[in-house]
Amino acid sequence: MPTPTLTLAFILATLIGAVFHFIIGGTFRRLLLYLWASWVGFGVGHIVGVLFSIDAFSIGTLRLFSATLGAAAALAAVFLLTRVRKSTA
């Protein structure tokens, strides 16, 4: 059974990815990509927060500030790496 912290992290990461998709737009496949990127970035950001003792905004043991920054960085990277470039021909 998942812990309350893991459940909260999953909900917040999903919300961040879904809001990003709502703002940017795209297909269902892009939504899945944004959700995946948000989950991974949120987890990596939390781990970085634990390793570097970043306690700016924590809820219980969840390092929310660094986790949110990690999710935002992952979403920005995915957006920049997968955007469709329009040719000027």
C-alpha positions in Angstrom: 0.0 0.0 0.0 1.4 3.4 -1.0 2.3 5.8 1.8 0.5 9.2 2.1 3.6 11.0 1.0 3.9 8.9 -2.2 0.2 9.4 -2.9 0.5 13.2 -2.5 3.6 13.3 -4.7 1.8 11.3 -7.4 -1.2 13.6 -7.3 0.9 16.8 -7.4 3.1 15.6 -10.2 0.1 14.5 -12.2 -1.5 17.9 -11.6 1.6 19.7 -12.8 1.8 17.6 -15.9 -1.9 18.0 -16.7 -1.9 21.7 -16.2 1.2 22.0 -18.4 -0.6 20.1 -21.1 -3.7 22.2 -20.7 -1.7 25.4 -21.2 0.5 24.1 -24.1 -2.0 21.8 -25.7 -1.4 18.8 -27.9 -2.5 15.2 -28.5 -3.2 12.4 -26.1 0.2 11.0 -26.7 1.7 14.3 -25.7 -0.3 14.3 -22.5 1.1 10.9 -21.6 4.6 12.2 -22.4 4.1 15.3 -20.2 2.7 13.2 -17.3 5.7 10.8 -17.5 8.1 13.7 -17.6 6.4 15.4 -14.7 6.5 12.1 -12.6 10.2 11.5 -13.3 11.2 15.2 -12.8 9.2 15.4 -9.6 10.9 12.3 -8.2 14.4 13.4 -9.3 13.8 16.9 -7.9 12.7 15.4 -4.5 15.8 13.2 -4.4 18.0 16.3 -5.2 16.2 18.1 -2.4 17.0 15.3 0.0 20.6 15.0 -1.0 21.3 18.8 -0.8 19.0 19.4 2.2 16.8 21.9 0.5 14.0 22.5 3.0 12.5 25.7 1.4 8.9 24.2 1.3 8.4 20.8 2.6 5.2 18.9 3.4 6.1 16.2 5.8 9.0 14.4 4.2 8.2 15.6 0.7 10.5 18.3 -0.6 7.9 20.1 -2.5 10.0 23.1 -3.7 12.8 21.1 -5.3 10.3 18.4 -6.6 8.3 21.1 -8.3 11.4 22.7 -9.8 12.4 19.2 -11.0 9.1 18.6 -12.7 9.1 22.0 -14.3 12.6 21.4 -15.6 11.7 18.0 -17.0 8.6 19.4 -18.7 10.6 22.3 -20.2 13.2 19.9 -21.5 10.6 17.6 -23.0 8.8 20.5 -24.6 11.9 21.9 -26.1 13.2 18.5 -27.3 9.9 17.4 -28.9 8.6 20.6 -30.4 7.8 20.6 -34.1 9.9 23.1 -36.1 8.2 24.8 -39.0 10.3 25.0 -42.1 10.4 28.3 -44.1 10.4 26.8 -47.6 
